[in-house]
Amino acid sequence: MKRIELMRHLREHDCFLIREGTKHSVIFNVHNGKSSTVPRHNEINSNLGKKICRDLGILEIKKK
């Protein structure tokens, strides 16, 4: 999946960017206080995308 699609999905579920590093972005969920890192690659493995959603406590992204 594209990183842009994953980031859009995270924003729709009230997760926002805390900080950006050279290799990862740290995302925070305001509702439950959970955080996760998202690699700064154009393509992200779909299994990793699912894990990030689980880490943040939100619904997994649906494949179109």
N, CA and C atoms as a LAMMPS dump frame, in Angstrom:
ITEM: TIMESTEP
0
ITEM: NUMBER OF ATOMS
192
ITEM: BOX BOUNDS ff ff ff
-5.0000000000000000e+02 5.0000000000000000e+02
-5.0000000000000000e+02 5.0000000000000000e+02
-5.0000000000000000e+02 5.0000000000000000e+02
ITEM: ATOMS id mol type element x y z
1 1 1 N 0.843 -1.174 0
2 1 2 C 0 0 0
3 1 3 C 0.887 1.235 0
4 2 1 N 0.341 2.309 -0.457
5 2 2 C 1.071 3.57 -0.475
6 2 3 C 1.071 4.198 0.915
7 3 1 N 2.166 4.852 1.256
8 3 2 C 2.28 5.519 2.556
9 3 3 C 1.217 6.607 2.702
10 4 1 N 0.933 7.302 1.621
11 4 2 C -0.057 8.379 1.637
12 4 3 C -1.434 7.843 2.026
13 5 1 N -1.801 6.661 1.497
14 5 2 C -3.094 6.051 1.83
15 5 3 C -3.164 5.699 3.31
16 6 1 N -2.079 5.138 3.835
17 6 2 C -2.046 4.773 5.247
18 6 3 C -2.143 6.012 6.124
19 7 1 N -1.402 7.054 5.803
20 7 2 C -1.432 8.283 6.602
21 7 3 C -2.817 8.921 6.563
22 8 1 N -3.485 8.886 5.424
23 8 2 C -4.845 9.422 5.3
24 8 3 C -5.802 8.63 6.2
25 9 1 N -5.658 7.313 6.192
26 9 2 C -6.495 6.439 7.035
27 9 3 C -6.265 6.764 8.513
28 10 1 N -5.032 6.972 8.905
29 10 2 C -4.72 7.28 10.3
30 10 3 C -5.313 8.631 10.707
31 11 1 N -5.22 9.619 9.829
32 11 2 C -5.804 10.944 10.133
33 11 3 C -7.319 10.868 10.263
34 12 1 N -7.96 10.046 9.444
35 12 2 C -9.414 9.886 9.512
36 12 3 C -9.857 9.291 10.845
37 13 1 N -8.957 8.56 11.503
38 13 2 C -9.256 7.941 12.792
39 13 3 C -8.617 8.715 13.944
40 14 1 N -8.445 10.016 13.764
41 14 2 C -7.962 10.94 14.803
42 14 3 C -6.571 10.611 15.328
43 15 1 N -5.716 10.09 14.485
44 15 2 C -4.312 9.894 14.838
45 15 3 C -3.524 11.019 14.162
46 16 1 N -2.538 11.553 14.862
47 16 2 C -1.786 12.644 14.266
48 16 3 C -0.293 12.452 14.462
49 17 1 N 0.458 13.197 13.677
50 17 2 C 1.906 13.119 13.656
51 17 3 C 2.487 13.842 14.863
52 18 1 N 3.328 13.154 15.63
53 18 2 C 4.027 13.788 16.749
54 18 3 C 5.34 14.376 16.265
55 19 1 N 6.127 13.54 15.563
56 19 2 C 7.418 14.013 15.066
57 19 3 C 7.857 13.155 13.897
58 20 1 N 8.78 13.698 13.117
59 20 2 C 9.335 12.982 11.976
60 20 3 C 10.828 12.806 12.192
61 21 1 N 11.29 11.602 11.963
62 21 2 C 12.708 11.325 11.982
63 21 3 C 13.19 11.154 10.557
64 22 1 N 14.425 10.698 10.399
65 22 2 C 14.945 10.514 9.047
66 22 3 C 14.391 9.251 8.401
67 23 1 N 14.04 8.251 9.235
68 23 2 C 13.558 6.99 8.685
69 23 3 C 12.13 6.647 9.078
70 24 1 N 11.605 7.26 10.147
71 24 2 C 10.265 6.928 10.631
72 24 3 C 9.521 8.183 11.074
73 25 1 N 8.185 8.088 11.057
74 25 2 C 7.313 9.118 11.609
75 25 3 C 6.602 8.5 12.809
76 26 1 N 6.449 9.264 13.874
77 26 2 C 5.766 8.773 15.065
78 26 3 C 4.342 9.318 15.051
79 27 1 N 3.371 8.407 15.152
80 27 2 C 1.95 8.739 15.09
81 27 3 C 1.33 8.466 16.457
82 28 1 N 0.391 9.319 16.883
83 28 2 C -0.233 9.223 18.2
84 28 3 C -1.745 9.227 18.055
85 29 1 N -2.425 8.34 18.802
86 29 2 C -3.885 8.291 18.828
87 29 3 C -4.354 9.04 20.073
88 30 1 N -5.109 10.113 19.883
89 30 2 C -5.522 10.963 21.007
90 30 3 C -6.567 10.296 21.898
91 31 1 N -7.315 9.326 21.372
92 31 2 C -8.395 8.721 22.142
93 31 3 C -7.918 7.711 23.176
94 32 1 N -6.88 6.964 22.849
95 32 2 C -6.428 5.933 23.785
96 32 3 C -4.972 6.102 24.232
97 33 1 N -4.281 7.103 23.727
98 33 2 C -2.914 7.379 24.146
99 33 3 C -1.863 6.445 23.57
100 34 1 N -2.212 5.664 22.553
101 34 2 C -1.262 4.735 21.951
102 34 3 C -0.498 5.414 20.823
103 35 1 N 0.713 4.931 20.586
104 35 2 C 1.517 5.483 19.499
105 35 3 C 2.176 4.36 18.715
106 36 1 N 2.62 4.685 17.507
107 36 2 C 3.292 3.727 16.647
108 36 3 C 4.185 4.489 15.681
109 37 1 N 5.108 3.78 15.057
110 37 2 C 5.987 4.401 14.072
111 37 3 C 5.608 3.92 12.674
112 38 1 N 5.73 4.823 11.711
113 38 2 C 5.442 4.517 10.316
114 38 3 C 6.718 4.797 9.528
115 39 1 N 7.224 3.802 8.782
116 39 2 C 8.435 4.034 8
117 39 3 C 8.188 5.067 6.905
118 40 1 N 9.232 5.794 6.541
119 40 2 C 9.102 6.839 5.532
120 40 3 C 9.503 6.307 4.157
121 41 1 N 8.828 5.238 3.727
122 41 2 C 9.021 4.662 2.395
123 41 3 C 7.764 4.938 1.592
124 42 1 N 7.881 4.983 0.274
125 42 2 C 6.701 5.208 -0.563
126 42 3 C 5.735 4.038 -0.477
127 43 1 N 6.258 2.82 -0.453
128 43 2 C 5.439 1.61 -0.369
129 43 3 C 5.633 0.974 0.998
130 44 1 N 4.522 0.592 1.634
131 44 2 C 4.552 -0.071 2.939
132 44 3 C 3.841 -1.408 2.789
133 45 1 N 4.462 -2.457 3.309
134 45 2 C 3.883 -3.786 3.259
135 45 3 C 2.504 -3.753 3.922
136 46 1 N 1.528 -4.444 3.33
137 46 2 C 0.159 -4.413 3.871
138 46 3 C 0.09 -5.018 5.273
139 47 1 N 0.924 -6.026 5.561
140 47 2 C 0.939 -6.605 6.906
141 47 3 C 1.454 -5.593 7.925
142 48 1 N 2.431 -4.802 7.54
143 48 2 C 2.938 -3.759 8.429
144 48 3 C 1.874 -2.686 8.651
145 49 1 N 1.121 -2.353 7.607
146 49 2 C 0.026 -1.392 7.745
147 49 3 C -1.021 -1.867 8.735
148 50 1 N -1.348 -3.164 8.679
149 50 2 C -2.305 -3.744 9.621
150 50 3 C -1.771 -3.694 11.041
151 51 1 N -0.474 -3.976 11.212
152 51 2 C 0.142 -3.953 12.537
153 51 3 C 0.12 -2.545 13.118
154 52 1 N 0.394 -1.542 12.303
155 52 2 C 0.378 -0.153 12.756
156 52 3 C -1.02 0.21 13.239
157 53 1 N -2.041 -0.19 12.494
158 53 2 C -3.428 0.083 12.903
159 53 3 C -3.752 -0.617 14.218
160 54 1 N -3.314 -1.854 14.375
161 54 2 C -3.545 -2.574 15.635
162 54 3 C -2.824 -1.893 16.788
163 55 1 N -1.581 -1.451 16.553
164 55 2 C -0.812 -0.755 17.593
165 55 3 C -1.531 0.506 18.065
166 56 1 N -2.2 1.191 17.133
167 56 2 C -2.893 2.437 17.463
168 56 3 C -4.314 2.199 17.955
169 57 1 N -4.796 0.963 17.863
170 57 2 C -6.138 0.634 18.342
171 57 3 C -7.239 1.128 17.431
172 58 1 N -7.006 1.138 16.126
173 58 2 C -8.026 1.575 15.174
174 58 3 C -8.336 0.44 14.195
175 59 1 N -9.377 0.613 13.389
176 59 2 C -9.743 -0.379 12.391
177 59 3 C -8.643 -0.485 11.343
178 60 1 N -8.441 -1.701 10.852
179 60 2 C -7.43 -1.923 9.81
180 60 3 C -7.903 -1.308 8.504
181 61 1 N -6.96 -0.893 7.698
182 61 2 C -7.276 -0.29 6.417
183 61 3 C -7.822 -1.369 5.471
184 62 1 N -8.878 -1.023 4.765
185 62 2 C -9.514 -1.96 3.827
186 62 3 C -8.799 -1.887 2.495
187 63 1 N -8.544 -3.04 1.896
188 63 2 C -7.923 -3.109 0.582
189 63 3 C -8.993 -2.902 -0.474
190 64 1 N -8.765 -1.988 -1.419
191 64 2 C -9.77 -1.697 -2.454
192 64 3 C -9.56 -2.544 -3.66
